[in-house]
Amino acid sequence: MDRECVSLLPRVCEVLAASGSSLPDDTSLEKLLDWFTALTKAEGSLLEACPCLLGFISTVVHNTALDPSILSFTLKLAGLVAVTEDGFKALQECSVLDLVFNLQRWQEAGLWEDPCIRIGWIQGLRAMLQHPKALSFFVQADFIQPLLQLQTDTSLFVASAANQMLAYVLVFCQSVSSVGCNGVDKKEDEDRSSHATTTDLEYPAVPMETNQDYTAVVTAILEYLKKSLVPKENTQLHQSVQILKVLALLLAQTRPPLWDKLLQTVVDSVEELLTADYSQLTLPLMDVILAAYSSCSADHRLPDQRVSRLLSFMLNIKKPADLIQAAAAFLRRGHHDRVHTAQSVRALLLPLDIITGLSLLDTNITDKERFSMVEQLKSKTSCISVICVCLTNTPQISLTAADCLPCPPALTVTAVLSLLRLCGGDSSSSSAGCSQVYTNVIGSGKVQKCALEALAALSGSPGVKVKLPEVFTLLIQYLDNPDSDPTVLHKSYQALVKWMTVCTDLSSITDHQKQDLVKVVRKRACDMRWEVRDSTVEFLGHLAGVNACQTSPGEVTDASEALLGGCCCTTPLFKEALQDPESYVRASAVSALAQTLAQSWQQGAAETQEQTEIVNRLLEILSEDTEGFARRAVVRYFIAWFSSRSSHSSPSPPTSSSLLMQSVRSVLSQGSADLDWEVKVHTLELAELLLDEAFSGHWGYVKGSDPHPVQPHPYAVISDQAYALHTHTGTHKEDVDSDLVGVLNSLVERGVISALLSGLVDCDRPVALKACRLLVTLRQTVCPRSLGALDATAAMATVARVTCELPGRGWALEIRKILAMRSQAKEADEEKSYNRADVVVSDDCGEAGEEAVGAECHTLPVSVCQVLRSLDLDERLDILTQSSDHVHNSPLSLLQDILTASAAHTRPNVQPGQEVIVDCY
């Protein structure tokens, strides 16, 4: 524990124990408790680390006039102190433990009505229950009764905490009667560990002598659950819901024999609830049943017959809406019970069967069940709700084994298509359906959205590819419908792309259908609503990214080319969208352009006048657009272009005059000066790609801006190119140095070095961190310290000929100041002069630092290598790697803030309402 924290903690305790003390913010106590919790886990005994806490707890519990938040904090803290038996004993010896958890005392003081006191009491006990003495204290004080009463507390937070506490108590020592010296049978413990889930509670083993206490607790809890499950009147349904939540928690966490005893105790009450037909309890009851069902599966046991009976009852429940909810809950759990899965699927398909008139189901559905569902669907509100639940679970149905399905997946697709037509007002699609029902879904946007999502999910089902032309036609109708709202159009586009992705053979799509798609896309690209224009542009980009779409035998192209004719249709739309008044649309257009042109980049297609115009427009957006979305998209466009080019063609020479390389310097210059930090980070990603290409194969260069690269083994095999670049013997050395100088010069000319130095002094930490890592990598490549002293001097003498210019304003002023301070520090430490022919004279850096105070200093050329050596990059990287939390989000800062706020509260010259600024994390 930090010494400064140790010295400050007693003063903080005094402040908190003083009545009327002010805190820096509402969460200070929770943060302090988090720290104490971490100390408990790390050091075991909290009192050993913080002995002053005992006096603090004693002082606070004797002063019931304190703020309830301070008292609640103290209750929780006492539980943490009592985690160890020594801490528990210390609290008992001071007569503090009884006072802290004395329920009657808090009630008499009128504090029990405050929810934070009740939560503090619950959580304090929960923290303390880690050893047998604490369990004995819990039982002897008869805390089980108030804990049971809190299960249905008016505060949901209190009720939830009480639920968790009750489950913890019951599971705390469930294996106490097992064989073993500590009450835990070894084999059972191993089994439990192997099948543990993320919801399992951690609890210590309990000795046999606590068996009597444990039995009393278990008996009380089970009796309470049995009596409280069934409400005596409808006003008590809330209580039943809370008890069912506890029961679901317990059945998921307990193991035999406690699991069996628990189920035996409550099964009759659960069955009584089932027969009572309380719709409000349908989902909580399913949670209980499925928790028990899943627990059997986790232990590789066959489902208990009682659980299977309850599940079957739920999946045959009379109320249609409740049946749909139960069936959906079962399918969502992903169980592999064929009988119940088939029941659930039939239940969820029945509403679609009724409303579309299609024969989706077998003869297992009785006339009574069908009539009951029809009556449910006649109400518009109920109809839409039920249909949406069915559609939402269609993906689960599509994943079901074929022998559990009452109809082939293609017929389910047909039903969804028929439903979508009905929503659009096409009554002829349901000539065989129930006319009293399908009118409820006409024009329902909610049903349309769910149906379109279901249609997209069904695209991957077996045997549905034959439905592609029908799906294509309907989606075009939806896209062309003037009544479709933007969200429906967006989901229509998504469904179309999904089907194109799965059904790669587009030969079934007619020319007429393709023409219809072109018309509707052009129409929607000019829609009055920006959301529609945005969705349209996004769709065009996604469609271009769908590869290997076969239009005729042996011909492979992308979906955009196959359906829309490619760039001749889409590029004019993109160019128009680049001028859109909405920034989201402009950003989507830039991204879609990158996806559309990706294939031509990879193939090395010749640059066109149109592409030049597009690039010029993108550079305008980067320099002039007022919104960050579009500017980010522009930089990502050039990243995608450069990545595609460098991965499919040989690197261009440094003097390349290609359109891309001509644009890079401008992108780096504008992007590194952007106000948006994400634009600057993307700019550095582009700079990193340039570094990767420039030093490709270089022995000392490691991709990925790794600040600490691992040097290869001295006997490792390296490529011929790397060998040519890095052999330092014989006549090769001059060539290597010359190549390195050439590469570094090209990076300076393209603006890479300036972008990195600009990012290094940026105020946004992600930008500075990225730039620093890249600069460290560059330094280790061009002037590595791993060379011998003579080699390093010679290498620096060669590379030092490469200079970059530091302007007299902006980011360069900060770099100049750093160099000047570095130079002055060196001069103070050692009286040594450098050869001016080899490296930049340090006096120049000092001069730059002095001139930096001026508004307009002259441009100063500096050696790249000297700058890399002088910026203390390693120290800077260590600082940047640490988030600001290491300064502000710390126990010391928290303690200081509490003291600062307290001092300001008591300071006479602080005006009422004057804000006290603290850095509490």
Rosetta blueprint (number, residue, H / E / L):
1 M L
2 D L
3 R H
4 E H
5 C H
6 V H
7 S H
8 L H
9 L H
10 P H
11 R H
12 V H
13 C H
14 E H
15 V H
16 L H
17 A H
18 A L
19 S L
20 G L
21 S L
22 S L
23 L L
24 P L
25 D L
26 D L
27 T L
28 S H
29 L H
30 E H
31 K H
32 L H
33 L H
34 D H
35 W H
36 F H
37 T H
38 A H
39 L H
40 T H
41 K H
42 A H
43 E H
44 G L
45 S L
46 L H
47 L H
48 E H
49 A H
50 C L
51 P L
52 C H
53 L H
54 L H
55 G H
56 F H
57 I H
58 S H
59 T H
60 V H
61 V H
62 H L
63 N L
64 T L
65 A L
66 L L
67 D L
68 P H
69 S H
70 I H
71 L H
72 S H
73 F H
74 T H
75 L H
76 K H
77 L H
78 A H
79 G H
80 L H
81 V H
82 A L
83 V L
84 T L
85 E H
86 D H
87 G H
88 F H
89 K H
90 A H
91 L H
92 Q H
93 E H
94 C L
95 S L
96 V L
97 L H
98 D H
99 L H
100 V H
101 F L
102 N L
103 L H
104 Q H
105 R H
106 W H
107 Q H
108 E H
109 A L
110 G L
111 L L
112 W L
113 E L
114 D L
115 P H
116 C H
117 I H
118 R H
119 I H
120 G H
121 W H
122 I H
123 Q H
124 G H
125 L H
126 R H
127 A H
128 M H
129 L L
130 Q L
131 H L
132 P H
133 K H
134 A H
135 L H
136 S H
137 F H
138 F H
139 V H
140 Q H
141 A L
142 D L
143 F L
144 I H
145 Q H
146 P H
147 L H
148 L H
149 Q H
150 L H
151 Q H
152 T H
153 D L
154 T L
155 S L
156 L H
157 F H
158 V H
159 A H
160 S H
161 A H
162 A H
163 N H
164 Q H
165 M H
166 L H
167 A H
168 Y H
169 V H
170 L H
171 V H
172 F H
173 C L
174 Q L
175 S L
176 V L
177 S L
178 S L
179 V L
180 G L
181 C L
182 N L
183 G L
184 V L
185 D L
186 K H
187 K H
188 E H
189 D H
190 E H
191 D H
192 R H
193 S H
194 S H
195 H L
196 A L
197 T L
198 T L
199 T L
200 D L
201 L L
202 E L
203 Y L
204 P L
205 A L
206 V L
207 P L
208 M H
209 E H
210 T H
211 N H
212 Q H
213 D H
214 Y H
215 T H
216 A H
217 V H
218 V H
219 T H
220 A H
221 I H
222 L H
223 E H
224 Y H
225 L H
226 K H
227 K H
228 S H
229 L L
230 V L
231 P L
232 K L
233 E L
234 N H
235 T H
236 Q H
237 L H
238 H H
239 Q H
240 S H
241 V H
242 Q H
243 I H
244 L H
245 K H
246 V H
247 L H
248 A H
249 L H
250 L H
251 L H
252 A H
253 Q H
254 T L
255 R L
256 P L
257 P L
258 L H
259 W H
260 D H
261 K H
262 L H
263 L H
264 Q H
265 T H
266 V H
267 V H
268 D H
269 S H
270 V H
271 E H
272 E H
273 L H
274 L H
275 T H
276 A H
277 D L
278 Y L
279 S H
280 Q H
281 L H
282 T H
283 L H
284 P H
285 L H
286 M H
287 D H
288 V H
289 I H
290 L H
291 A H
292 A H
293 Y H
294 S H
295 S H
296 C H
297 S H
298 A H
299 D L
300 H L
301 R L
302 L L
303 P L
304 D L
305 Q H
306 R H
307 V H
308 S H
309 R H
310 L H
311 L H
312 S H
313 F H
314 M H
315 L L
316 N L
317 I L
318 K L
319 K L
320 P H
321 A H
322 D H
323 L H
324 I H
325 Q H
326 A H
327 A H
328 A H
329 A H
330 F H
331 L H
332 R H
333 R H
334 G L
335 H L
336 H L
337 D L
338 R H
339 V H
340 H H
341 T H
342 A H
343 Q H
344 S H
345 V H
346 R H
347 A H
348 L H
349 L H
350 L H
351 P H
352 L H
353 D H
354 I H
355 I H
356 T H
357 G L
358 L L
359 S L
360 L L
361 L L
362 D L
363 T L
364 N L
365 I L
366 T L
367 D H
368 K H
369 E H
370 R H
371 F H
372 S H
373 M H
374 V H
375 E H
376 Q H
377 L H
378 K L
379 S L
380 K H
381 T H
382 S H
383 C H
384 I H
385 S H
386 V H
387 I H
388 C H
389 V H
390 C H
391 L H
392 T H
393 N L
394 T H
395 P H
396 Q H
397 I H
398 S H
399 L L
400 T L
401 A L
402 A H
403 D H
404 C H
405 L L
406 P L
407 C L
408 P L
409 P H
410 A H
411 L H
412 T H
413 V H
414 T H
415 A H
416 V H
417 L H
418 S H
419 L H
420 L H
421 R H
422 L H
423 C H
424 G L
425 G L
426 D L
427 S H
428 S H
429 S H
430 S H
431 S L
432 A L
433 G L
434 C L
435 S H
436 Q H
437 V H
438 Y H
439 T H
440 N H
441 V H
442 I L
443 G L
444 S L
445 G H
446 K H
447 V H
448 Q H
449 K H
450 C H
451 A H
452 L H
453 E H
454 A H
455 L H
456 A H
457 A H
458 L H
459 S L
460 G L
461 S L
462 P L
463 G L
464 V L
465 K H
466 V H
467 K H
468 L H
469 P H
470 E H
471 V H
472 F H
473 T H
474 L H
475 L H
476 I H
477 Q H
478 Y H
479 L H
480 D H
481 N L
482 P L
483 D L
484 S L
485 D L
486 P H
487 T H
488 V H
489 L H
490 H H
491 K H
492 S H
493 Y H
494 Q H
495 A H
496 L H
497 V H
498 K H
499 W H
500 M H
501 T H
502 V H
503 C L
504 T L
505 D E
506 L L
507 S L
508 S L
509 I L
510 T L
511 D H
512 H H
513 Q H
514 K H
515 Q H
516 D H
517 L H
518 V H
519 K H
520 V H
521 V H
522 R H
523 K H
524 R H
525 A L
526 C L
527 D L
528 M L
529 R L
530 W H
531 E H
532 V H
533 R H
534 D H
535 S H
536 T H
537 V H
538 E H
539 F H
540 L H
541 G H
542 H H
543 L H
544 A H
545 G L
546 V L
547 N L
548 A L
549 C E
550 Q E
551 T E
552 S E
553 P L
554 G L
555 E E
556 V E
557 T E
558 D L
559 A H
560 S H
561 E H
562 A H
563 L H
564 L H
565 G L
566 G L
567 C H
568 C H
569 C H
570 T H
571 T H
572 P H
573 L H
574 F H
575 K H
576 E H
577 A H
578 L L
579 Q L
580 D L
581 P L
582 E L
583 S H
584 Y H
585 V H
586 R H
587 A H
588 S H
589 A H
590 V H
591 S H
592 A H
593 L H
594 A H
595 Q H
596 T H
597 L H
598 A H
599 Q H
600 S H
601 W H
602 Q H
603 Q L
604 G L
605 A L
606 A L
607 E L
608 T L
609 Q H
610 E H
611 Q H
612 T H
613 E H
614 I H
615 V H
616 N H
617 R H
618 L H
619 L H
620 E H
621 I H
622 L H
623 S H
624 E H
625 D L
626 T L
627 E L
628 G H
629 F H
630 A H
631 R H
632 R H
633 A H
634 V H
635 V H
636 R H
637 Y H
638 F H
639 I H
640 A H
641 W H
642 F H
643 S H
644 S H
645 R H
646 S H
647 S H
648 H H
649 S L
650 S L
651 P L
652 S L
653 P L
654 P L
655 T L
656 S L
657 S L
658 S L
659 L H
660 L H
661 M H
662 Q H
663 S H
664 V H
665 R H
666 S H
667 V H
668 L H
669 S H
670 Q H
671 G H
672 S H
673 A L
674 D L
675 L L
676 D L
677 W H
678 E H
679 V H
680 K H
681 V H
682 H H
683 T H
684 L H
685 E H
686 L H
687 A H
688 E H
689 L H
690 L H
691 L H
692 D H
693 E H
694 A H
695 F L
696 S L
697 G L
698 H L
699 W L
700 G L
701 Y L
702 V L
703 K L
704 G L
705 S L
706 D L
707 P L
708 H L
709 P L
710 V L
711 Q L
712 P L
713 H L
714 P L
715 Y L
716 A L
717 V L
718 I L
719 S L
720 D H
721 Q H
722 A H
723 Y H
724 A H
725 L H
726 H H
727 T L
728 H L
729 T L
730 G L
731 T L
732 H H
733 K H
734 E H
735 D H
736 V H
737 D H
738 S H
739 D H
740 L H
741 V H
742 G H
743 V H
744 L H
745 N H
746 S H
747 L H
748 V H
749 E H
750 R L
751 G L
752 V H
753 I H
754 S H
755 A H
756 L H
757 L H
758 S H
759 G H
760 L H
761 V L
762 D L
763 C L
764 D L
765 R H
766 P H
767 V H
768 A H
769 L H
770 K H
771 A H
772 C H
773 R H
774 L H
775 L H
776 V H
777 T H
778 L H
779 R H
780 Q H
781 T H
782 V H
783 C L
784 P L
785 R L
786 S L
787 L L
788 G L
789 A H
790 L H
791 D H
792 A H
793 T H
794 A H
795 A H
796 M H
797 A H
798 T H
799 V H
800 A L
801 R L
802 V L
803 T E
804 C E
805 E E
806 L E
807 P L
808 G L
809 R L
810 G L
811 W H
812 A H
813 L H
814 E H
815 I H
816 R H
817 K H
818 I H
819 L H
820 A H
821 M H
822 R H
823 S H
824 Q H
825 A H
826 K H
827 E H
828 A H
829 D H
830 E L
831 E L
832 K L
833 S L
834 Y L
835 N L
836 R L
837 A L
838 D L
839 V L
840 V L
841 V L
842 S H
843 D H
844 D H
845 C H
846 G H
847 E H
848 A H
849 G H
850 E H
851 E H
852 A L
853 V L
854 G L
855 A L
856 E L
857 C L
858 H L
859 T L
860 L E
861 P E
862 V E
863 S E
864 V H
865 C H
866 Q H
867 V H
868 L H
869 R H
870 S H
871 L L
872 D L
873 L H
874 D H
875 E H
876 R H
877 L H
878 D H
879 I H
880 L H
881 T H
882 Q L
883 S L
884 S L
885 D H
886 H H
887 V H
888 H H
889 N L
890 S L
891 P H
892 L H
893 S H
894 L H
895 L H
896 Q H
897 D H
898 I H
899 L H
900 T H
901 A H
902 S H
903 A H
904 A H
905 H H
906 T H
907 R L
908 P L
909 N L
910 V L
911 Q L
912 P L
913 G L
914 Q L
915 E L
916 V L
917 I L
918 V L
919 D L
920 C L
921 Y L
